[in-house]
Amino acid sequence: MPTLEEVKDYLCIDFDDEATNRTLNRLILTADAYLKGAIGENYPTDNHKAKQIALLLISDLYDNRDLTEKVSANMRKIVDDFSLQLRLELSRGLYLPADTIDTGGEVVI
């Protein structure tokens, strides 16, 4: 997965803001969850293609975070994919409620 600094470089964010950093960290975790659902739990996080996909996802999620009428077709597909992935996880008993995961991505049951 890309680091916060790699994401900020990719998005050309050259300032340090706590709220922006929290948003980007959340999007990094979201991209990781998306790739786990789309590719598999053991997808190669250090693979350059996987990192680029993550950066593209993070960029699109960041740019379209307000979900106005101008949401890209790609974002609509991502939202549909997230929904399908969550439904599949729920049906398989794999879903972990948000309150069982801390900000570092570790399960805290």
N, C-alpha and C positions, 0 to 999 in steps of 0.2 A: 504494500500500500504506500502511496505517496505520503510524505511527511507534511506537516503544516507549512513549512517553508517552501517545499516544492509546489504545493497547491497555490500559495501566495505568489510565487514566481510565475506559475502558469497563468494565473488570473491577473497578473500585473498589479497586484496589491502591494504597494510599497510603504504602507503605514501600519502601525501596530495599535490595534484597537481591541479591547477585551471582548466586546460583543461580536465583532467580526471573527475573531479567533474562535470563540465558542461555536458560532455558526459553521465555520469551516471544519472544525473538529467533528461536529455532528454530521456534516456531509461526508467526511472521510469514513466515519463509521457506517453511514448509510450506504455509501458506495461499496464498502466491504461486504455488507449484508446482501446487497443486490448481487454482487458477483458470486457470493457463496450460494445464493438461490439459483442463479442463472447457470453457473458453471459446476459448482459442487463445493462442499465444505473444504476440501483440500486443494483448492485451486492454487496455482503457484503465485503467491503474492509478490515474489521478487522478479517475476517475468516482466520484461519490458512491455509486452503487449497488454498484459493485465494492468500494469500501472497506467498505461496510456488510456485504456478503457475507463479506469477509475477517474483519471483526470478529466476525461470528456464528460462522464456522468456528473462529477462534482461541478464542473463548469456550467453544465446545462441546469442542474438543480439550483445553483447559486444565481444564475441569470434569470431564472423563471420562478423564483421563490414566492412571488406574490400571486401566482396563478390568475392572472388577468385574462381577458378574452384573447390576448395575443400569444397565448401559450403555444409553443411549438408542437408540431405533430409528434416529434420525438419525445417530448416531455409527456404527452398524453400516453404514449406507448409505455414509457417508464412507469407511470402511475398505474396503468393497467397491469403491467408485469409485477409490480410490487404487490398489488392486490391479489393476483393469482398466486404468487409465491406465499403470501401470508395465509391464504385459504388452504393451500397444500400443506403448509407447516402445521396449521391448526388441525387439519384432518389426520395428520400423521402423529400428532401429539408432540411436535418439535418446537412449538412456539413458546418463547419465554417472555412473560410480561415485562414491560419497560422498567418496572420498579425492581426487577431482579438483576439488572445490569447497571454497573456503576459507569462513570464517565470514561474510565480507562478501558471499557469493553470487557471487564472481568465479571463473571457471574457472582452475585452476592446473595445467594439464597439463605 
